[in-house]
Amino acid sequence: MKIELKNHIELNELLDHKALGKMVCRSIGHDGCVYFLYRSEIYRAVKLSVDWTNGLITDQSIYELGVFDTYLHFVQPIGDDILLVGACSEFNEECAEPNAVIVGKDGEIKSRFCLGDGIECCFVTSDEHIVVAYFDEGIFGNNGWGEVDSPAPLGSAGLVVWDKNGCKLWEHDQSKFFVSHCKSLNISDDGKIYWLGDEGAEYHLCAYDGSAFSNIGSVRGYSGDFLILENGFVFGGDHTHRSYFSYRNRSGECQRFTFEYDGKEIISEKYCFRGNKALLIDMYGRMFCTAVNI
């Protein structure tokens, strides 16, 4: 199965990477815009408005967010502001290091709080809920968390939903299905949360619709990000085969899936997904944006 993309964007012509700094991450927000986080002497965020049907950029904004005393790895829009999150947080001397900050687009800090250590990825929903997936260190403990005289890791559930003030709203019940590593995460347009949870030697696709948890089934050979489609899913490969994609229908049947441009397969060096939206960047610095409707 394949889809042919209509256009590409020369990323190096669109953005001055030398002036912006090192690209830390890329993500797609609930607003349908693409966000890049850059780090140099300060952190900067780039917002790109996208025509997902034609794969074109319709507008762009750059926000200078300032200097922070922790490394930041994730960016998402939250209300009219921007959420920045670091993957790590230490617990030291009865104090948790805040690793989440909400800033205005002018760099004004609105709030800071802790989302725990060992964060694999995070999304913000349209109602300003922060959905966070944790890897093993965030689940079992590290950096002072989970020790004799310290609290349990905030991510011990594997997947947690927080409000914009850093208060827990929901967490996965590990007694129903134990997750030792929550590898990747996505949210459908209707707000249903899907994630890949590691149970020993294989990953399972799990879902939470706001009231009930479901284990959809095992996913062998794929542990990367994934797309949510009307009739199935597209899974990315593991860290050694990231550009290899597979389509799986709701019955569990699988087949190879490719993104193509000018009749040739796109070999992605970087990509990120949200719902059915895909952002791909190839080895030539070409960026492709598409909504997959199959």
Secondary structure, DSSP 8 states (H G I E B T S, - for coil): -EEE----EEHHHHS-HHHH-EEEEEEE-TTS-EEEEEESSSEEEEEEEEETTTTEEEEEEEEEEE--SS---EEEEETTEEEEE-S---EETTEE---EEEE-TTS-EEEEE---S-EEEEEE-TTS-EEEEE-HHHHH--TTTTSTTS---TTTTSEEEE-TTS-EEEE--TTTS--SEEEEEEE-TT--EEEEEEETTEEEEEEE-SS-EEEEEEE-S--S-EEE-SSEEEEE--TTSTT-EEEEETTS-EEEEEEEETTEE--EEEEEEETTEEEEEETTSEEEEEE---
